[in-house]
Amino acid sequence: MTRPAVAAFAVRPVMTVALVVGAVLTALSGRYGYHRDELYFMVAGRHLSWGYVDQPPLTPFIARVSTAVFGDTVMGLRVLSTLSTVATIVVVALIAREFGSERRGQILAAICAAVSGFVLGVGHLVSTATYDLLAWMLIGLFAVKLLRTGDGRWWLALGLTAGIALENKYLVVLPIGALLVALLIVGPRGVLRSWWLLAGVAVAGLIALPNVLWQFQHDWPQLKVAGGISEDDGTENRIMFVPLQILQLSPFLVPVWIAGFRRIWVGLPWARAVALAYPVLCVIVLAAGGKSYYALPLLLVLVAAGCEPTLRWIDRHRAAAVVGLVLTALTSAVFTLPVLPASAADFVIPVNKEQGEQIGWPAFTASVAAAWDRIPADERSTATLFTGNYGEAGALVRYGPAHGLPAPYSAHMSFWDWARPPDTNTGPVLLVELERTPIFESYFRDCEQVGTIDSIVSNDEDGTALVLCAGPSEAWSTLWPKVRQFY
C-alpha cells in the first residue's frame, strides 16, 4: 500500500548545516596528525588488492585516491572522509523527511547528526567506520522508502549499497540481517515476497564477490581477526555496550532517539520493523562480543524519526533546547575533534582513545632512529627493523626515511603478506614492542632493551620498549610463519 507523499526537501538549510560541518572538519583535519589506522591504510593503498587480512579493499583505495588527488598530507588524506560526512548529514535529513518531517524537522535532523559525537569522530578520520556510516544511512533511507511506498524496486538500491559497503566492511550484514528479522516479526512481510528482493541480493553478491573470493583463496583471514577481537575484548565490549551507546552518540540526543522509537512504534506502524531492528541488532552485537559502535548508526535513524515530536517540545522550551544543542556540539567537538592542545589530550583520551592515536608519531620515529643508531654502521646492511603492530610500521614507512631508517617489517595484519626480511638479514634486530614479551623475544638472540617511547599523551605507544637483539634465532623464512599476528 502506498503511503502519503513526503514533504519537499529543505535543500538549502540542510546543505548549509552539512557544509558548516565540512568546513569545521577541514579546518581541524591537520591539527594533530595521522591516526595509526590511517598510516596503515596509506601503506595498504600502495598494495592494492581485492582484499586484506583484516578488511575489504575500499578504504585503502579511497586513501590512495584522496592523497593522489588532494595531496599526500594529513589534510589531503581526509578530504573524502569530510565529503562522506557531509553526505551522511544530508541523508539523515532525508530519512527524517521519509518519516513525515516537514522543513523544520528535516533541519533539526541535520543539526542532530551534525552535533553527534559519533558522526564528528568518524568524519574527522579516514576509517572503515567513516564510509560504513554513510552506507548504513543510505540503507536506512532505502529501507524506509521501501516500507513507506511498498515499491519492491528499492531492494535494488539496498542491494547496490550493501554490495559496495561489503567491499568496505562486512558489518553491513548486521543492519540488513536485523531488518529482515524485524520484518519477519512485525511485518509488513509482503515486501519479502518479491522478486526484487532476490535481485537486490544478486546485485550485492556480484559486487562483493571479488573480495569474498579473495578471502576464500586466503583461508578466510578476516574471520581469524574477528575471532581475536571477540576473544580479547568481548567481555569489556559487553560491559561497556550500553554506556557507550549513550556516550558515543551524545547523552543529549537520548530523548530524541527514544522519541523516535516511540513515534514509529505508536504512530507509524508501517515502519515498526525499522524501530525493532535496533534492539535486534543490539542483541546480535552483544552475543558476538562486538564493539559498541557497531549498532550506533541505527540510532541515527531513530534520531531522524524523533525530530518531529522533539520540535513540539522545543516550541515550549526554546531556551533549554538551544542550550542543549550548544552543549551537545561543544562536548562532541571537545571529545572527538582535535580542538585541545595535543599536550592536553589526556583529558579526553579516557572517553575517546582515538584522539591519542593521532599524536606523537614523528617523535616516536625519532626515538626508534636513536635506537637504530646504536647498531654499528658495518652491521646495518644485514640488520632488521621489526615492529609489533601496523601503526608502528606505518609510521616508520611515513617518517623513517627522513631519519635514515630502512623499510620496517611487521608480522601484524597485512604487513605480514607484503614483505618479510630476507634470509641474508642475519644481523641485529631492533624490536619495537608495546610491552616486552619473553615468548616473542625467544625467536631472537641476546635481547636487551635500549630505549623506551615516552609519549606526551597516554596513548598505546607510550612506554613502548625498544629492544635490540643480536639476530634472529633461525632463518627469517622459517621464523616468519611463527610470528604472524591476526590481532
C-alpha positions as CSV (number, residue, x, y, z in Angstrom):
1,M,0.0,0.0,0.0
2,T,1.4,3.4,-1.0
3,R,1.8,5.9,1.9
4,P,1.2,9.7,1.6
5,A,3.7,11.7,-0.3
6,V,6.6,13.3,1.6
7,A,7.2,17.0,2.1
8,A,9.5,19.0,0.0
9,F,13.2,18.6,0.9
10,A,14.7,21.5,2.8
11,V,17.7,21.6,0.5
12,R,19.3,25.0,1.4
13,P,19.2,24.8,5.2
14,V,20.2,21.1,5.3
15,M,23.1,21.7,2.9
16,T,24.1,24.7,5.0
17,V,24.3,22.6,8.2
18,A,26.2,19.9,6.4
19,L,28.7,22.3,4.7
20,V,29.4,24.1,8.1
21,V,30.4,20.7,9.5
22,G,32.5,20.1,6.4
23,A,34.3,23.4,6.9
24,V,34.9,22.6,10.6
25,L,36.3,19.2,9.8
26,T,38.5,20.7,7.1
27,A,39.9,23.4,9.4
28,L,40.8,20.9,12.1
29,S,41.9,18.0,9.8
30,G,45.6,18.7,10.1
31,R,45.8,19.8,13.7
32,Y,47.2,16.7,15.3
33,G,48.5,14.1,12.8
34,Y,47.8,10.7,11.2
35,H,45.9,8.1,13.2
36,R,47.6,4.7,13.4
37,D,44.9,3.2,11.2
38,E,45.4,5.9,8.6
39,L,49.1,5.2,8.4
40,Y,48.2,1.5,7.7
41,F,45.6,2.5,5.1
42,M,48.2,4.5,3.2
43,V,50.6,1.6,3.0
44,A,47.7,-0.7,2.1
45,G,46.8,1.7,-0.7
46,R,50.2,1.1,-2.2
47,H,49.5,-2.6,-2.3
48,L,46.0,-2.5,-3.9
49,S,44.3,-5.8,-3.8
50,W,40.8,-7.2,-3.7
51,G,41.3,-7.9,0.0
52,Y,43.4,-7.7,3.1
53,V,43.8,-9.8,6.2
54,D,41.6,-7.5,8.2
55,Q,39.3,-5.7,5.8
56,P,38.0,-5.5,2.2
57,P,39.7,-3.1,-0.2
58,L,37.6,0.1,-0.4
59,T,39.1,2.2,2.4
60,P,42.7,1.7,1.4
61,F,41.6,2.5,-2.2
62,I,39.9,5.7,-1.0
63,A,43.0,6.7,1.0
64,R,45.1,6.3,-2.2
65,V,42.7,8.3,-4.3
66,S,42.4,11.1,-1.7
67,T,46.1,11.6,-1.3
68,A,46.7,11.3,-5.1
69,V,44.1,14.0,-5.8
70,F,44.3,16.3,-2.8
71,G,47.9,15.9,-1.7
72,D,49.9,13.4,0.3
73,T,49.3,15.2,3.6
74,V,47.0,14.7,6.6
75,M,44.5,17.2,5.2
76,G,44.7,15.7,1.7
77,L,44.1,12.2,3.1
78,R,40.9,13.3,4.9
79,V,39.1,15.2,2.2
80,L,37.0,12.3,1.0
81,S,36.1,11.5,4.6
82,T,34.9,15.0,5.1
83,L,32.8,14.8,2.0
84,S,31.4,11.5,3.2
85,T,30.3,13.1,6.5
86,V,28.7,16.0,4.6
87,A,26.7,13.4,2.6
88,T,25.8,11.5,5.8
89,I,24.2,14.5,7.4
90,V,22.1,15.2,4.3
91,V,21.0,11.5,4.2
92,V,19.9,11.7,7.9
93,A,17.7,14.7,7.0
94,L,16.3,12.7,4.0
95,I,15.4,9.9,6.4
96,A,13.5,12.4,8.6
97,R,11.6,13.5,5.5
98,E,10.6,9.9,4.8
99,F,9.2,9.6,8.3
100,G,7.0,12.6,7.5
101,S,9.1,15.5,8.8
102,E,8.4,18.9,7.4
103,R,11.1,21.6,6.8
104,R,11.9,22.2,10.4
105,G,12.0,18.5,11.3
106,Q,14.5,17.9,8.5
107,I,16.7,20.8,9.6
108,L,16.7,19.5,13.2
109,A,17.6,16.0,12.0
110,A,20.6,17.5,10.1
111,I,21.6,19.5,13.2
112,C,21.3,16.5,15.5
113,A,23.6,14.5,13.1
114,A,26.0,17.4,12.9
115,V,26.5,17.7,16.6
116,S,26.6,13.9,17.2
117,G,30.0,12.8,18.7
118,F,30.0,9.6,16.6
119,V,29.4,11.5,13.3
120,L,32.1,14.0,14.1
121,G,34.6,11.4,15.4
122,V,34.4,9.1,12.4
123,G,34.2,12.1,10.0
124,H,37.4,13.5,11.2
125,L,39.4,10.4,10.3
126,V,39.9,8.0,7.4
127,S,38.4,4.8,8.8
128,T,36.3,1.9,7.6
129,A,33.6,3.3,10.0
130,T,33.5,6.6,8.1
131,Y,32.3,5.1,4.9
132,D,30.3,2.4,6.7
133,L,28.3,5.1,8.4
134,L,27.3,6.6,5.1
135,A,26.4,3.2,3.7
136,W,24.2,2.4,6.8
137,M,22.4,5.7,6.5
138,L,21.7,5.1,2.8
139,I,20.5,1.6,3.6
140,G,18.2,3.1,6.3
141,L,16.9,5.6,3.8
142,F,16.1,3.0,1.2
143,A,14.6,0.7,3.7
144,V,12.2,3.4,4.9
145,K,11.3,4.2,1.3
146,L,10.7,0.5,0.7
147,L,8.3,0.3,3.6
148,R,6.6,3.6,3.0
149,T,5.9,3.0,-0.6
150,G,5.7,-0.8,-0.8
151,D,7.7,-0.5,-4.1
152,G,10.0,-3.5,-4.2
153,R,12.4,-1.8,-6.6
154,W,14.0,-0.2,-3.6
155,W,15.5,-3.6,-2.9
156,L,17.8,-2.9,-5.9
157,A,19.1,0.3,-4.2
158,L,19.5,-1.6,-1.0
159,G,21.5,-4.4,-2.8
160,L,23.7,-1.9,-4.6
161,T,24.5,0.0,-1.4
162,A,25.1,-3.2,0.5
163,G,27.4,-4.6,-2.2
164,I,29.6,-1.5,-2.2
165,A,29.5,-1.4,1.6
166,L,30.7,-5.1,1.7
167,E,33.8,-4.0,-0.2
168,N,34.5,-1.7,2.7
169,K,33.4,-3.7,5.8
170,Y,31.4,-6.8,6.5
171,L,29.4,-5.2,9.3
172,V,26.8,-4.1,6.8
173,V,25.3,-7.6,7.0
174,L,24.3,-6.7,10.6
175,P,21.7,-4.0,10.0
176,I,20.3,-5.8,7.0
177,G,20.0,-9.0,8.9
178,A,18.4,-7.2,11.9
179,L,15.9,-5.5,9.5
180,L,15.0,-8.9,7.9
181,V,14.4,-10.4,11.4
182,A,12.3,-7.5,12.4
183,L,10.2,-7.7,9.2
184,L,9.5,-11.4,9.9
185,I,8.4,-10.5,13.4
186,V,6.3,-7.4,12.9
187,G,6.0,-7.1,9.1
188,P,5.0,-5.9,6.6
189,R,6.0,-9.4,5.3
190,G,4.7,-8.6,1.9
191,V,7.9,-6.8,0.9
192,L,9.8,-10.1,1.4
193,R,7.6,-11.8,-1.1
194,S,9.2,-10.0,-4.1
195,W,11.5,-11.0,-6.9
196,W,13.1,-7.6,-6.4
197,L,14.5,-8.9,-3.1
198,L,16.3,-11.6,-4.9
199,A,17.5,-9.1,-7.5
200,G,18.9,-7.0,-4.7
201,V,20.7,-9.9,-3.1
202,A,22.1,-10.8,-6.5
203,V,23.4,-7.3,-7.1
204,A,25.0,-7.2,-3.6
205,G,26.6,-10.6,-4.2
206,L,28.1,-9.7,-7.5
207,I,29.7,-6.5,-6.2
208,A,31.0,-8.2,-3.1
209,L,32.2,-11.4,-5.0
210,P,35.8,-10.3,-5.7
211,N,36.6,-9.8,-2.0
212,V,34.7,-13.0,-1.0
213,L,36.9,-14.9,-3.5
214,W,40.0,-13.3,-2.1
215,Q,39.0,-14.2,1.4
216,F,38.3,-17.8,0.3
217,Q,41.6,-18.1,-1.5
218,H,43.5,-16.9,1.6
219,D,41.7,-19.2,4.1
220,W,39.3,-16.5,5.5
221,P,41.8,-14.5,7.5
222,Q,39.1,-11.8,8.4
223,L,37.3,-14.5,10.4
224,K,40.5,-15.0,12.4
225,V,40.7,-11.3,13.0
226,A,37.1,-11.1,14.1
227,G,37.6,-14.1,16.4
228,G,40.6,-12.4,18.0
229,I,38.6,-9.2,18.7
230,S,35.8,-11.1,20.3
231,E,38.1,-13.3,22.4
232,D,40.3,-10.4,23.6
233,D,37.7,-7.6,24.0
234,G,34.4,-9.4,24.1
235,T,33.7,-9.1,27.8
236,E,34.7,-5.5,28.0
237,N,32.6,-4.7,24.9
238,R,29.6,-6.3,26.5
239,I,30.0,-4.4,29.8
240,M,30.5,-1.1,28.1
241,F,27.9,-1.6,25.4
242,V,25.0,0.4,26.9
243,P,27.1,3.3,28.4
244,L,28.9,3.7,25.1
245,Q,25.6,3.7,23.1
246,I,24.7,6.8,25.2
247,L,28.1,8.5,25.3
248,Q,29.3,7.9,21.7
249,L,26.3,9.4,20.0
250,S,25.7,12.0,22.7
251,P,23.8,11.9,26.0
252,F,21.8,14.9,24.9
253,L,20.4,13.0,21.9
254,V,19.0,10.2,24.1
255,P,15.5,11.8,24.4
256,V,15.4,12.3,20.7
257,W,16.0,8.7,19.7
258,I,13.7,7.5,22.4
259,A,11.0,9.8,21.0
260,G,11.8,8.4,17.5
261,F,11.4,4.8,18.6
262,R,8.1,5.6,20.3
263,R,6.8,7.6,17.3
264,I,7.5,4.8,14.9
265,W,6.0,2.1,17.2
266,V,2.9,4.0,18.0
267,G,2.3,6.4,15.1
268,L,4.0,4.8,12.1
269,P,3.1,1.1,12.2
270,W,4.3,0.6,8.6
271,A,7.8,1.4,9.8
272,R,7.9,-0.7,13.0
273,A,10.4,-3.1,11.5
274,V,12.9,-0.2,11.4
275,A,12.4,0.6,15.1
276,L,12.6,-3.1,16.1
277,A,15.8,-3.6,14.0
278,Y,17.8,-1.6,16.6
279,P,17.2,-3.8,19.6
280,V,17.6,-6.9,17.4
281,L,20.9,-5.5,16.3
282,C,22.0,-4.8,19.9
283,V,21.3,-8.5,20.8
284,I,23.3,-9.7,17.9
285,V,26.3,-7.4,18.7
286,L,26.2,-8.3,22.4
287,A,26.1,-12.0,21.7
288,A,29.1,-11.7,19.3
289,G,31.1,-9.5,21.7
290,G,31.3,-6.8,19.1
291,K,32.2,-3.2,19.6
292,S,29.5,-0.8,20.7
293,Y,29.7,1.4,17.7
294,Y,28.5,-1.5,15.5
295,A,25.0,-0.6,16.5
296,L,25.2,3.2,16.6
297,P,24.2,4.0,13.0
298,L,20.7,2.7,13.6
299,L,20.3,5.1,16.4
300,L,20.7,7.9,13.9
301,V,17.7,6.5,12.1
302,L,15.7,6.7,15.3
303,V,17.0,10.3,15.9
304,A,15.7,11.2,12.4
305,A,12.3,9.8,13.3
306,G,12.3,11.6,16.7
307,C,12.9,15.1,15.4
308,E,9.2,15.8,14.6
309,P,7.9,15.1,18.1
310,T,11.0,16.8,19.5
311,L,10.0,20.0,17.7
312,R,6.8,20.2,19.8
313,W,8.9,20.1,23.0
314,I,11.4,22.7,21.5
315,D,8.5,25.1,20.8
316,R,7.6,25.0,24.5
317,H,11.2,25.1,25.8
318,R,13.2,27.1,23.3
319,A,15.9,28.3,25.7
320,A,16.6,24.8,27.1
321,A,16.7,23.4,23.5
322,V,19.3,25.9,22.4
323,V,21.4,25.3,25.5
324,G,21.2,21.5,25.0
325,L,22.2,21.7,21.3
326,V,25.1,24.1,22.1
327,L,26.3,21.8,24.9
328,T,26.0,18.8,22.6
329,A,28.1,20.5,19.9
330,L,30.7,21.6,22.4
331,T,31.1,18.3,24.2
332,S,31.1,16.4,21.0
333,A,33.8,18.7,19.5
334,V,36.0,18.5,22.6
335,F,35.9,14.7,22.8
336,T,36.1,13.8,19.1
337,L,37.9,16.6,17.3
338,P,41.4,18.0,17.9
339,V,40.3,21.2,19.5
340,L,42.5,20.9,22.6
341,P,46.3,21.3,22.5
342,A,48.0,18.0,22.0
343,S,49.5,18.2,25.4
344,A,46.0,18.3,26.9
345,A,44.6,15.4,25.0
346,D,44.8,13.1,28.1
347,F,41.7,14.9,29.3
348,V,39.6,13.2,26.6
349,I,41.6,10.0,25.9
350,P,39.7,8.0,28.7
351,V,36.5,8.6,26.7
352,N,37.9,8.7,23.2
353,K,41.3,6.9,22.9
354,E,41.4,7.6,19.1
355,Q,42.5,11.2,19.9
356,G,45.8,9.9,21.4
357,E,46.5,7.7,18.4
358,Q,46.9,10.8,16.3
359,I,49.7,12.3,18.4
360,G,53.4,11.6,18.6
361,W,54.3,9.6,15.5
362,P,57.2,11.9,14.4
363,A,58.7,11.8,17.9
364,F,58.1,8.0,18.0
365,T,60.1,7.7,14.8
366,A,62.9,9.8,16.2
367,S,63.2,7.6,19.2
368,V,63.3,4.5,17.0
369,A,66.0,6.1,14.9
370,A,68.1,6.8,18.0
371,A,67.9,3.2,19.0
372,W,68.8,2.1,15.4
373,D,71.9,4.3,15.6
374,R,73.2,2.0,18.3
375,I,73.8,-0.7,15.7
376,P,77.3,-0.4,14.3
377,A,77.4,1.0,10.8
378,D,79.1,-2.0,9.3
379,E,76.3,-4.3,10.6
380,R,73.3,-2.3,9.4
381,S,73.2,-3.8,5.9
382,T,72.1,-7.2,7.5
383,A,70.1,-5.7,10.3
384,T,66.3,-5.7,10.6
385,L,63.8,-3.2,11.9
386,F,60.8,-5.2,13.2
387,T,57.7,-3.6,14.6
388,G,54.9,-5.1,16.7
389,N,51.9,-3.6,15.0
390,Y,50.7,-2.0,11.8
391,G,50.6,1.5,13.3
392,E,54.2,1.5,14.2
393,A,55.2,0.0,10.8
394,G,53.1,2.6,9.0
395,A,54.6,5.5,11.0
396,L,58.1,4.2,10.2
397,V,57.2,3.9,6.5
398,R,56.0,7.5,6.6
399,Y,58.6,9.2,8.7
400,G,61.5,6.8,8.8
401,P,63.3,7.8,5.5
402,A,63.9,11.3,6.8
403,H,65.9,9.7,9.7
404,G,67.8,7.3,7.5
405,L,65.8,4.2,8.7
406,P,65.4,1.2,6.5
407,A,62.0,-0.1,5.5
408,P,60.3,-1.7,8.5
409,Y,58.9,-5.2,8.7
410,S,55.9,-6.3,10.7
411,A,54.0,-9.6,11.2
412,H,50.8,-7.8,12.1
413,M,47.8,-8.0,9.8
414,S,48.6,-7.5,6.1
415,F,52.1,-6.2,6.7
416,W,53.0,-9.9,7.1
417,D,51.9,-10.5,3.5
418,W,53.6,-7.5,1.9
419,A,57.2,-8.3,2.8
420,R,59.4,-10.4,5.1
421,P,63.1,-9.9,5.9
422,P,65.4,-11.8,3.6
423,D,67.4,-14.7,5.0
424,T,70.5,-12.7,4.4
425,N,69.4,-10.4,7.3
426,T,71.3,-12.4,9.9
427,G,72.5,-9.3,11.8
428,P,71.0,-7.3,14.7
429,V,67.2,-7.0,15.0
430,L,65.6,-3.9,16.6
431,L,62.3,-4.9,18.0
432,V,59.5,-2.3,18.7
433,E,57.3,-3.9,21.3
434,L,54.3,-2.4,23.1
435,E,55.5,-4.4,26.1
436,R,58.3,-6.9,26.4
437,T,57.2,-10.5,25.8
438,P,59.5,-13.3,26.6
439,I,57.8,-15.8,24.3
440,F,58.1,-13.4,21.4
441,E,61.7,-12.5,22.2
442,S,62.7,-16.1,22.3
443,Y,62.7,-16.0,18.5
444,F,65.7,-13.8,18.7
445,R,69.2,-13.9,20.3
446,D,70.6,-11.8,23.2
447,C,67.9,-9.2,23.5
448,E,68.4,-6.0,25.6
449,Q,66.2,-3.0,26.0
450,V,67.9,0.1,24.7
451,G,65.1,2.6,24.8
452,T,61.5,3.5,25.7
453,I,59.0,5.6,23.9
454,D,58.0,8.5,26.0
455,S,54.8,10.0,24.5
456,I,53.4,13.3,25.6
457,V,50.0,11.6,26.0
458,S,48.7,8.3,27.3
459,N,48.3,6.5,24.0
460,D,49.0,2.9,23.1
461,E,52.7,3.7,22.2
462,D,53.5,5.4,25.5
463,G,56.0,3.2,27.2
464,T,56.8,1.0,24.2
465,A,60.0,-0.9,24.6
466,L,62.8,-0.6,22.0
467,V,64.7,-3.9,22.2
468,L,68.0,-4.7,20.4
469,C,68.7,-8.3,19.7
470,A,71.9,-9.9,18.3
471,G,69.9,-11.5,15.5
472,P,67.1,-13.9,14.6
473,S,67.3,-17.4,16.2
474,E,66.7,-19.0,12.8
475,A,66.3,-18.1,9.2
476,W,63.5,-15.5,8.6
477,S,61.8,-17.8,6.1
478,T,61.4,-20.3,8.9
479,L,60.6,-17.8,11.5
480,W,58.0,-15.8,9.6
481,P,55.1,-18.1,9.9
482,K,55.6,-18.4,13.6
483,V,55.4,-14.7,14.4
484,R,52.3,-13.9,12.4
485,Q,49.7,-11.8,14.3
486,F,46.0,-11.6,13.3
487,Y,45.1,-9.3,16.1
